[in-house]
């Protein structure tokens, strides 16, 4: 049994600000994905239970000692996907019998690594997934079924499309399926343009699909269902017909007055998933801005509307309105910076009052989940060991009903 508990990194009742990392030996700035400090050449590894990146020293029996003061275990080892495939930089406590880290053990199927370019695609997918899992841990959101087993665990399936077995990115009963061709920049951009989307990224896909997962866990069959319907609509409206109508007719002309995106107008489930993804965009970007000490103090007649100090809302439990007060000025500045480089806007969306109300509902739902988790004793459960890395077990199997669209009630584009 693993003794690792998924929980937000908390100090003194507040979520710790840890998105900026420094080498424990030389003090150089290092980044979330790094495996080596380029200044002092120390190996680096991420401590998921502490949400910290640590310099490492060799220890006895091939184990590693984490030099960060935040380390909660005396010894660690590299995730098996780091040792065998160099696609992960997260650590596993030596006391944990699992070969994989907290992120990689959520994989149910990985790409067939014998396929040309699939290892690089998998690397990109895992990098995006680790950022997602980091945020879920930080927010205190559960990924395992819990002691009662009344909710599905979160699992990932990275599959390769073929003419005989096309892959549709989506979520079904705890499983997030992603077409690995989305890891190719040219293919992802082609799909973005063809679908008239202002934004399409791997991380955006994962944040959207995990929104479906948390609708099942936090809203379906809960006391919040009526409040959800009052904001998002009746989710019992037939999903396949609604989605087909969206693709045939497009979104309503006034979708921006009610939704965060055009696709959110397709069905209440998609409205929730899109809104949930946007909440994660906001939360993660504010944390990053705060960790770099970013503040906005513009000098112009409307400066009072453009000031921002993200650390005010990241380091403590705040209302969504306080988050939004910091977020909107930050988007104006970041969009302007991107335009100065000839790039698209970082956040190319307009938030109407109804969309803000939906974001507030997501925020309050997550905060309620965090409070419940903090007050409830946690019984650790050991997830099933993923299939070993071999050509036979990693080749994409025949697609199940949940990925053909016949039963995938929450499949998205």
C-alpha distance (Angstrom), angle and dihedral (degrees) to the residues before:
residue distance angle dihedral
X1 . . .
X2 3.78 . .
X3 3.78 117.4 .
X4 3.80 93.2 -157.0
X5 3.79 114.5 119.8
X6 3.80 120.0 -159.6
X7 3.78 104.4 -133.1
X8 3.79 139.2 137.3
X9 3.79 116.9 -90.7
X10 3.78 99.9 -104.8
X11 3.77 131.7 -179.3
X12 3.78 121.5 177.6
X13 3.80 92.6 -13.1
X14 3.80 94.9 -53.0
X15 3.78 133.0 100.6
X16 3.79 107.9 -107.1
X17 3.78 119.3 -119.3
X18 3.80 104.1 -125.7
X19 3.81 109.0 144.7
X20 3.82 93.6 109.0
X21 3.80 112.1 70.4
X22 3.81 132.9 -164.5
X23 3.78 131.4 -169.2
X24 3.81 109.9 -99.6
X25 3.81 92.5 -141.5
X26 3.80 106.3 41.3
X27 3.82 103.9 13.7
X28 3.80 94.8 -123.6
X29 3.79 118.0 152.6
X30 3.81 109.9 -101.7
X31 3.78 131.0 -179.9
X32 3.79 138.8 -126.4
X33 3.81 94.9 -102.9
X34 3.82 97.5 42.8
X35 3.81 121.8 120.8
X36 3.81 95.8 178.9
X37 3.79 136.2 37.7
X38 3.80 104.1 -127.4
X39 3.80 90.8 -156.1
X40 3.82 103.3 54.5
X41 3.86 98.8 9.9
X42 3.79 94.5 -124.4
X43 3.80 116.3 154.3
X44 3.81 112.6 -112.2
X45 3.77 130.6 -150.6
X46 3.79 134.9 177.7
X47 3.81 120.1 -118.3
X48 3.83 105.0 -150.0
X49 3.81 94.5 -171.6
X50 3.82 89.2 56.6
X51 3.83 98.3 30.1
X52 3.78 88.6 -130.9
X53 3.80 137.6 125.1
X54 3.79 111.3 -131.6
X55 3.77 137.6 -167.9
X56 3.79 111.4 -123.5
X57 3.79 137.2 -142.9
X58 3.82 126.1 -164.1
X59 3.80 114.2 -102.7
X60 3.78 136.3 -178.0
X61 3.81 123.2 -51.8
X62 3.78 93.8 13.6
X63 3.80 93.7 -59.9
X64 3.79 127.1 131.6
X65 3.77 134.0 -125.5
X66 3.82 115.7 -142.5
X67 3.80 111.6 -139.0
X68 3.81 95.3 -159.6
X69 3.80 116.1 107.8
X70 3.79 87.5 -135.1
X71 3.82 92.9 65.4
X72 3.80 110.1 119.6
X73 3.80 97.9 -169.5
X74 3.83 129.5 58.9
X75 3.81 94.3 -134.9
X76 3.79 138.3 23.5
X77 3.77 140.3 -179.5
X78 3.78 132.5 -151.8
X79 3.79 119.9 -94.1
X80 3.80 111.4 -98.5
X81 3.81 89.5 -118.0
X82 3.79 88.1 59.4
X83 3.79 94.2 50.0
X84 3.81 96.9 43.5
X85 3.80 104.5 29.7
X86 3.84 109.2 12.3
X87 3.80 92.5 -129.5
X88 3.82 99.7 117.7
X89 3.81 137.9 54.1
X90 3.82 99.6 -174.7
X91 3.80 122.3 116.0
X92 3.79 132.4 -133.0
X93 3.83 120.2 -147.0
X94 3.78 111.4 -114.2
X95 3.81 87.7 -125.0
X96 3.81 91.1 60.4
X97 3.83 111.7 88.9
X98 3.81 92.2 -156.5
X99 3.81 115.3 106.9
X100 3.79 93.3 -148.9
X101 3.80 132.1 64.4
X102 3.80 123.9 -113.3
X103 3.81 90.7 -90.1
X104 3.80 101.1 43.1
X105 3.80 94.5 45.3
X106 3.79 87.6 66.4
X107 3.82 89.5 67.7
X108 3.77 115.0 107.0
X109 3.82 96.9 174.1
X110 3.80 129.0 11.0
X111 3.81 125.8 -168.9
X112 3.77 122.1 -79.5
X113 3.80 98.4 -96.7
X114 3.80 91.3 -156.4
X115 3.80 88.0 71.7
X116 3.80 116.8 98.0
X117 3.79 110.7 -96.3
X118 3.79 94.3 -0.5
X119 3.78 95.2 117.3
X120 3.81 90.5 56.7
X121 3.80 90.9 46.2
X122 3.80 90.0 50.7
X123 3.81 90.2 49.7
X124 3.81 90.2 55.6
X125 3.80 92.1 46.1
X126 3.80 93.0 50.1
X127 3.79 92.1 47.8
X128 3.81 90.1 55.2
X129 3.81 92.2 43.2
X130 3.81 93.0 53.0
X131 3.80 89.9 55.0
X132 3.79 88.5 51.9
X133 3.82 93.3 48.2
X134 3.81 90.5 46.6
X135 3.80 88.9 56.9
X136 3.81 93.8 45.8
X137 3.80 90.7 52.5
X138 3.80 91.4 46.2
X139 3.80 91.6 51.3
X140 3.80 92.8 45.7
X141 3.81 94.5 -119.4
X142 3.84 116.2 158.8
X143 3.79 123.3 -122.5
X144 3.80 102.0 175.6
X145 3.79 126.0 73.4
X146 3.80 95.0 -112.6
X147 3.77 129.5 -136.5
X148 3.81 94.2 -57.2
X149 3.80 94.0 51.3
X150 3.81 89.1 -143.7
X151 3.81 94.5 131.4
X152 3.81 128.7 51.7
X153 3.77 120.7 -107.5
X154 3.79 118.9 -115.1
X155 3.80 113.2 -103.8
X156 3.81 135.9 168.3
X157 3.80 130.4 -139.4
X158 3.82 116.7 -168.7
X159 3.80 106.1 -167.4
X160 3.79 137.1 177.4
X161 3.79 117.9 -130.7
X162 3.76 123.3 -130.7
X163 3.78 134.5 174.3
X164 3.80 89.2 -103.3
X165 3.83 96.0 44.7
X166 3.81 113.0 25.7
X167 3.78 115.1 -168.0
X168 3.78 120.8 -135.6
X169 3.78 115.7 -161.8
X170 3.79 109.4 -126.2
X171 3.79 150.6 105.8
X172 3.79 130.2 -93.5
X173 3.81 127.9 168.2
X174 3.79 95.9 -23.5
X175 3.80 96.6 -41.2
X176 3.79 119.4 114.2
X177 3.81 111.5 -159.4
X178 3.79 120.3 -163.9
X179 3.79 128.8 -175.4
X180 3.81 103.8 -127.8
X181 3.81 91.5 -143.3
X182 3.81 85.5 77.1
X183 3.82 85.3 75.2
X184 3.83 88.8 68.3
X185 3.80 108.2 89.0
X186 3.81 94.7 -148.0
X187 3.81 94.1 50.4
X188 3.79 93.4 45.2
X189 3.81 91.0 49.8
X190 3.81 91.1 48.0
X191 3.79 89.8 54.8
X192 3.80 92.4 44.9
X193 3.80 91.5 54.7
X194 3.80 94.4 43.3
X195 3.81 90.9 51.3
X196 3.84 93.0 43.8
X197 3.80 92.5 -122.6
X198 3.82 122.5 159.9
X199 3.80 91.8 -153.2
X200 3.81 135.4 27.1
X201 3.81 124.4 162.9
X202 3.78 138.0 148.0
X203 3.78 90.9 -112.5
X204 3.79 90.2 48.9
X205 3.82 90.1 53.4
X206 3.79 91.9 50.9
X207 3.78 94.0 46.3
X208 3.81 90.6 50.7
X209 3.79 95.0 48.0
X210 3.80 93.7 45.4
X211 3.80 85.8 54.5
X212 3.81 87.6 64.4
X213 3.80 88.7 50.5
X214 3.79 92.2 53.9
X215 3.79 92.6 45.9
X216 3.79 86.2 61.4
X217 3.81 91.9 46.0
X218 3.79 102.8 38.8
X219 3.81 107.7 24.0
X220 3.82 112.5 24.7
X221 3.81 111.4 88.7
X222 3.80 90.6 0.7
X223 3.79 133.5 119.3
X224 3.84 87.1 -106.6
X225 3.80 94.7 66.7
X226 3.81 95.3 94.2
X227 3.80 91.4 48.4
X228 3.80 88.7 49.3
X229 3.80 92.2 52.3
X230 3.79 92.1 48.6
X231 3.81 89.5 59.6
X232 3.81 106.4 28.1
X233 3.80 103.5 25.5
X234 3.80 136.3 -117.1
X235 3.79 109.9 -35.5
X236 3.83 91.2 -164.6
X237 3.82 88.8 77.3
X238 3.85 103.1 114.9
X239 3.78 105.6 -88.4
X240 3.84 102.2 -154.2
X241 3.80 92.6 51.9
X242 3.81 92.1 46.8
X243 3.78 92.2 50.1
X244 3.80 92.8 46.8
X245 3.79 90.2 50.4
X246 3.80 89.5 51.5
X247 3.80 92.2 53.7
X248 3.81 93.9 42.0
X249 3.80 99.0 44.3
X250 3.79 104.4 19.0
X251 3.80 125.7 -132.8
X252 3.81 121.6 -43.9
X253 3.78 113.8 -88.1
X254 3.79 92.4 -113.8
X255 3.80 97.3 47.5
X256 3.82 91.7 122.1
X257 3.80 89.8 64.2
X258 3.82 91.3 63.8
X259 3.81 111.6 18.1
X260 3.81 141.4 53.7
X261 3.81 91.3 -130.8
X262 3.79 141.1 7.7
X263 3.80 91.4 -107.9
X264 3.80 90.5 54.7
X265 3.82 87.9 68.0
X266 3.82 91.8 64.2
X267 3.82 97.4 81.6
X268 3.83 138.5 -22.1
X269 3.82 90.5 -104.0
X270 3.81 90.2 56.1
X271 3.80 90.9 44.1
X272 3.81 89.3 56.1
X273 3.82 93.7 44.8
X274 3.80 93.4 48.5
X275 3.81 91.3 46.3
X276 3.81 91.3 47.3
X277 3.82 90.2 51.4
X278 3.80 90.7 50.3
X279 3.78 90.3 50.8
X280 3.82 89.1 55.2
X281 3.83 89.4 47.7
X282 3.80 89.3 54.1
X283 3.80 96.0 43.3
X284 3.80 95.4 47.7
X285 3.81 95.6 44.1
X286 3.80 93.0 48.3
X287 3.80 90.1 50.2
X288 3.80 91.8 50.2
X289 3.80 92.3 47.4
X290 3.78 91.4 48.7
X291 3.80 93.5 47.9
X292 3.81 89.4 56.8
X293 3.79 90.6 49.2
X294 3.79 91.2 -116.4
X295 3.81 115.3 174.9
X296 3.78 130.8 170.4
X297 3.80 118.3 -137.7
X298 3.81 104.6 159.7
X299 3.78 121.1 -176.1
X300 3.79 109.4 -137.7
X301 3.84 137.0 98.1
X302 3.81 93.1 -84.1
X303 3.80 95.3 44.0
X304 3.80 92.7 124.6
X305 3.82 88.8 65.9
X306 3.80 93.6 49.1
X307 3.79 103.8 49.5
X308 3.79 118.3 114.7
X309 3.80 136.8 175.6
X310 3.83 106.0 178.2
X311 3.82 94.6 -173.7
X312 3.81 88.4 70.4
X313 3.78 91.7 70.0
X314 3.80 102.4 28.5
X315 3.78 98.5 57.9
X316 3.80 96.3 51.4
X317 3.79 141.5 34.3
X318 3.80 105.5 -87.9
X319 3.77 137.7 168.5
X320 3.77 119.6 -97.3
X321 3.79 90.3 -112.6
X322 3.80 88.6 61.3
X323 3.81 89.8 49.4
X324 3.79 90.5 50.9
X325 3.79 91.4 49.1
X326 3.81 88.1 62.4
X327 3.80 96.6 36.1
X328 3.78 101.9 57.1
X329 3.84 97.1 54.9
X330 3.80 88.9 45.0
X331 3.82 91.7 55.3
X332 3.81 90.9 51.2
X333 3.80 90.4 53.8
X334 3.81 96.2 42.7
X335 3.81 92.9 46.8
X336 3.81 89.6 50.9
X337 3.81 91.3 49.7
X338 3.79 90.6 51.9
X339 3.78 91.9 48.9
X340 3.79 88.3 52.0
X341 3.80 87.1 60.5
X342 3.80 93.7 45.4
X343 3.81 91.6 -108.3
X344 3.81 130.9 131.8
X345 3.79 117.9 -94.2
X346 3.79 113.6 -75.9
X347 3.81 90.2 -135.4
X348 3.82 107.5 23.6
X349 3.80 96.5 -179.9
X350 3.80 138.1 104.4
X351 3.80 117.8 -142.8
X352 3.80 113.4 -144.9
X353 3.80 121.6 -164.1
X354 3.85 93.1 -99.4
X355 3.83 90.1 49.2
X356 3.81 89.7 50.6
X357 3.81 89.9 50.8
X358 3.81 89.4 53.8
X359 3.80 91.5 48.6
X360 3.80 88.8 50.7
X361 3.81 89.2 52.9
X362 3.82 90.6 52.5
X363 3.80 90.1 48.6
X364 3.81 92.5 50.4
X365 3.81 91.6 46.3
X366 3.81 91.5 53.0
X367 3.80 92.4 45.3
X368 3.81 90.6 51.3
X369 3.80 89.6 50.3
X370 3.81 90.4 50.1
X371 3.82 92.4 50.2
X372 3.79 91.9 48.4
X373 3.80 91.9 49.7
X374 3.81 91.4 48.5
X375 3.80 92.4 53.0
X376 3.82 97.7 41.9
X377 3.82 122.2 80.1
X378 3.79 108.9 -118.5
X379 3.78 122.9 -133.4
X380 3.80 109.4 -156.4
X381 3.77 117.5 -128.5
X382 3.75 126.3 -166.4
X383 3.81 112.6 -133.7
X384 3.75 118.9 -138.1
X385 3.78 115.3 -85.1
X386 3.82 109.8 -101.6
X387 3.77 117.7 -117.6
X388 3.82 111.7 -82.0
X389 3.78 118.5 -99.2
X390 3.77 106.3 -95.1
X391 3.77 136.1 125.6
X392 3.81 91.8 -109.8
X393 3.78 97.7 52.3
X394 3.78 97.4 37.7
X395 3.78 98.7 51.4
X396 3.79 109.4 107.5
X397 3.83 107.6 -99.5
X398 3.80 123.9 -142.6
X399 3.78 108.0 -63.1
X400 3.80 115.8 -98.1
X401 3.79 122.9 -134.7
X402 3.80 88.9 -97.4
X403 3.79 91.7 66.2
X404 3.79 100.8 40.0
X405 3.78 93.7 66.4
X406 3.82 95.8 -115.9
X407 3.78 93.1 105.4
X408 3.80 102.4 7.3
X409 3.77 94.8 110.4
X410 3.78 91.6 176.2
X411 3.78 100.9 39.8
X412 3.79 113.6 137.3
X413 3.79 136.2 -169.8
